[in-house]
Amino acid sequence: MRRLVPALAFALLTAAPVFAAGCGNTASGFDAWKGEFAKEARAAGVGDRGVNALMSARYSTKTINADRNQKGVKYSFDRFVKIRLGSLDSFANGARKRINQNKAFYDSLEKRFGVPAGIIVSIHGMETGYGRSMGTEPVINSILTVAYDCRRPQLFRPHAIAALKMVDRGMLSPTQKGAFHGELGHTQFLPGNAMRYGVDANGDGRVDFYNQSDALASTANFLRQKGWKKGQPYGPGTHNFRVLNEWNAATVYQQAIAAAAERIHR
């Protein structure tokens, strides 16, 4: 989930602190910056566990390399589907099996949030291959690295604060791995969105995005909060298709989600 547009909305619309810590484009200033940022984190309500995670974080060269080499989604629809799904038919067949194995759960999501199973399973499959590939870099390292980097610090610093608060609350281990920009869990939430839209679906008293039930319920909640309308179509040109833009700003990605879900529900 490359939700940099919703992330920006989070940064601008929530009561985030005014960030005074500087920035840097190399690892050389990272340790000094952590000390500056720790003061701001404390002021924003981050506790000891979160601050300890901050001070133990390491600059992620892998994250910077990935950030510098982003090419965006420039594929045609057919090429994108082939790369991400194989084919619509094969993906839909596998997705239907997943839904049928736990139909009561997906029915409960649609009843509660109004989002059909096909949309949720399509997102889950496209984001992480149903949880098989949730990332290889520690979330705290990644999100703090892009928060420190001079390219887009104001975009990522609210998410860095949120990640540290997640550590405080036991929602995230300081060493838990995710994607290169701090996206985490089964459907790759950025930390600020995880804090805002997280749902405890399995009733264990905590929101864990590495638990499939919590992650998928949170995904459905995200879409509902962004305006998803139950029972309405979701193909191109519809209201619900526009809601998919909140999940990922790439049109071809939105098209693939909608097309896969439509094929699943045939």
N, C-alpha and C positions, 0 to 999 in steps of 0.2 A: 504494500500500500504506500504509494509515493504521494502522501497527502501534504505537499508543501503549500498548496493554496489554503486548505483548512488550517494548517499550522500557522500560517500568517494571520488568519482570522483570529486564532486563539491568542496569538501574541498581541494583537491590537485591541481585542475586545474584552479581554479579561483584565483583572486588576493586578497586572504584573508589576514587580518593582522596577524602579528606574535603575538601570545597570550602569555602574561607574567603572568597573574593571575594564582594563584595556583589552587589546587583542594582539595576535601575532600570527605570522605566516610560516613559522618554523617551530620545531620542538624546543628551541633554546629558552623561550620565555614561559613555557607552560607551567613549570613548577611554581614560579613566582606568581603567575596569574591565578593559580589555584588558591593561594593564600588570600589574594584580593577577592576572589569570587566567594570564598568561604564566608567572608563578612556579609556579603549580600545574601548568601543562602541563609545564614542565620537570621537576618532581618526579615526574610521572606517566610520564616517559620520552619526551616529545615532543622532537624534535631541532630543529636550526636551521631547516630548511625549513618545518617545521610552525609554529614560532614566528614566522617571517617572514610566513607566510600569516595568522596570527592578528593580527599587528600591522598588516597591510595591509588587514584586513577593514573593511567599512563597515556601519554600522547599516542594516538593511533595513526601511524603512517598509512596503514591500509585504508582507513577512512578518508584521509586526505587524497590519496591516489584515486579512490573511487569518486570522490567529489569533483576532482579536477578533470576527470575523464568521462563525465556524464555526457551522453550523446542524445538523450531524449528518445521518445518513441516515434520513429519516423517510418515504420513499416506500413505496408498496405495491410488491410484487414486480413486478407487471406494468408499473407506471410506471418502476421502476428499470431493468428490462430494456429498455424502449423508449428511455430516455435514454442508457444506457450501451452497449447492444448493437444497437439497432434492432429486431431480432427474434431469437429463438433460432435459427430456421431460417437466416436470412441470415448470422448470425454463425457458426453451425456450418459452413455451406458454405464460407465463406472460411477458417475455421480448418482444415478438412480439406485444403484446397489447400496451406496452409502446411506442414502435417505431411507431406503426400505429396512436397513439394518437397525435404524434408530428412529423410526417414523414418529413415534410419540413425542420425541424431543423436538424434531423439526416442526411438527404440528403445534407444539406449545409455543415455539418462537413466533410462528405466524399468528397465532391467536393473541399473544401478548403484544407483539410489535408490528404486526401487519405485513411483515416481509416474507415472501414465499421461500420455501426451501431451496428452490433452484438458484435464486440470487445468492443466498448465503453459501451454498456449497460451491457455486462458481467462484466466488471471491476466495473461499478457503483453498480451493484447488489451484487457482491462479497465483495466489500470493506465496504459498509455501508447499504446494504439492500435498495438501492435507496434513501439514505439520512435519513433513519429512525434511524440509530445508528452512529452518527458522533463523539462520544466520550463523556467522562464525566469529564475530568480534564482540567482546564484552560491551553491553549496552552503555554502561557508565563511561567507559573509555571513549566510545564513539560519540555519544551526545555531548560530552564535555569537550572533545576535540573540535567539533564543529561550532560549539558555543564559544570557544576561545579563538578560533580562526577568524581572520578579518573579513572573509568573504560575506558571511551572512550572520553575524553574531546575534543581532536583535531578533532574528527569526528563531534561532535555536536556544537562546538562553532561557526563555520560559519553559521549554521542554526539558532543559537540564535541571532546572529547579524542581520540576514535576518528577523527574526520574529520581532525584535525591529524596523527595518526599515519599515516593514509592518504596524506596529502601527503608525509610523510617517505619513505614506501615507494614512491612513484611510482604509487600506486593511484588518486590523485585529483589533478587539476590545481587550483591555488589559485583559478582562474577558472572551473572547470567548473560548468555550470548544472544545477540540479535543481528540485525542488518547494519550496514555501514553508516547510516545516518541516525542510529538509535531506534529504528523501528523494532518492535518486539512482538513475540508471540505468534500464535497460529495465523493471524491475519494482519500482522505487521502494523500495529498502532504506534504512532509517535507518543512519547510519554505524557504530554499534556492532554492529548485526546484520550489516552488510557485512563487518566485520572478523572476526566470529565464525563466519559461515557461508559466506564467500566460497570459490569453487572456480575454479581455473585450468583451464578446460575445453579451451582451444585449445592448451595446452602451450607458451605463449610465456614462461613464467616469472613472470608477474604476473597478479593478479586485477583485471580491468577490468570494472566494472559497466556501462560503456557499450559493451562488446563483447557481442553477443547470446549467444554460446555460454557465456561466463563467467556472465552474468546468469541465464540459464535454468538452468544447472547449479547455481548457488548457490541459486536458488529451490527446486529439487528437494531439495537438501541441507537447506535450512531445514525443509521439511515433514517429511523423514525424521527429522531430529534432534528434531522436535517430536512424533514418534510415529506418523507415517504408516505404515500396514500394507499391504504390497504385495498386490495381488490382491483386496483387500477392498472392499466397496461404499463409496460416499462420499455417499450421499443423506442428507437430514435424519434424525436419530436414530441415525446410525451413528458408530462411533469416528472414522473418517476425516473425517466432517463436523465433528466437534468439533475436530479438528486444524486445520481451516480457520479456526477462531476465532483461532488463533495468528497467522494471516496478517492477518486483518481482523476486528475485533470486531463489526461490523455484521451482524446476522443476514441481512438482505436481500442483502448482498454475498456471504455464504457460499452462500446459496440460488442466486444467479445463477451463481456459479462451478460449483457442482455440477450445476445444470440445463443449463448450456452444455456442460459436459464430457460429460454423459450424451447430449445430442443429437449431439455430435461423434462419439461412439463407436457410434451406432446402426448 
